[in-house]
Amino acid sequence: MPAPWREARQLAAVVVRGSSMEPEFWDGDLIFYEPPNGMVDPEALVGHTVVVRTEDGRTFVKRLLRGSKPGLWTLESHAAPPMKDVRLVWVAPIRYIKRAGP
C-alpha cells in the first residue's frame, strides 16, 4: 500500500502486540485505518482483515467472519483460537501498514 502522507491527518493507527496474526502482521507493525463516523456495515467487510472495537472496549486487528446470530461476529486469528460471537462497536478497513523493523 502506498504511504498515506496526504491522508495522514484523517487516519488513526494501532500497534500490533503479540503474534496471533503472524505472518500477516508482526509485533510492532503500525496498522493505519480511517476512524469510522458511525458503524461501517460489517457485512461489507466479511472475510477481510480489519480493525475492530469490541463492545467491551478492546481494539483488535482480525479477520472478520459472521457469528452464530445477526449482530454477533467471529474474529479470526492466524495463530490463536477464534473469538466467537463478539459484539462490535465499529469496524474499519485497513488503509496502510507500516512494518516494524530497523
N, C-alpha and C positions, 0 to 999 in steps of 0.2 A: 504494500500500500504506500502511496506517496505521503511524504510528511505533510501534516496539516497546518503549515505555518500560517496560511491566510485564515484558516478556521480556528486556530488555537484558542481564541478568546471564547468561542462557543462550546468548546469541548471540556469534559471532565475526565479524570483518569483514576484508575485503581491500580494498585501494585499487586502483582501476583505473589501470594505467600503459600509455600508448600509445593507439593509435587503431584497433586491429584489430576492435573491437566497435561502433564508431560506425555508425549513430546511436543504437543501443540504449543503450550506455553510453559515457561520456565520460571522458577522462583526469581523475583526481581524484575520481570518484564513489566512494562507500563502498558496498560490497555486503555486507550482513549475511546470515549463514547460521547454521544450527544445527549446531554441530560434531557430526559423526557419532560414535556409540558403536559402532564396528564399521562394516562396509561396508553402506551402504544399497544395495538392489538397483538397479543401474544400469538394468536393463530397464524399471523403473517410471518412469524419467526420460528415456527416449529421446525426442528431439525437443524437449526443454526446454533452456533456458539454465540452467546450473548452475555451482556452484563445484566444482572437482575438484583432487585432489592426485595427481600422476603418480608412477610408481614411482621416477623419478629425483629426487623431492623438490620439484618445481615446483608452484605453485598457479596455476590459471587460471580465468577466467570464460569459458565457451564453451558452444555448443550441442552437446549430446551425441548422437552417432549411433553405430550399430553399426559395428564394424570388419570385417575380412575373415574373422576366425575368432572363436569364442567366447573371451571374456576379453580381447579387443582392442577398442579404441574409437576412433572418429574424433571429433576436437574441431574444430568448425566455427566460423570467424570470419565477420564480415560483410565485412571489408576486408583479409583475408590468406588465403593458401592454407590448406586444412585440414591438421591434424596427424593423420596416419593411423596406425592400428594401435598405439595408445598403451595401455600397461598402467596401470591406476589403483589407487591405494591406497584412496581413498574418493571419494565423490561426495555432494554436499549440495544440496538445493533452496535457492533464494534466498528469504529471508523479508522483506527490506526493502532499499530503495535510498535512500541519502541523496545527493542530487545535489551535485556540486561547484559552486561559484559564490559570488557575493557574499553 
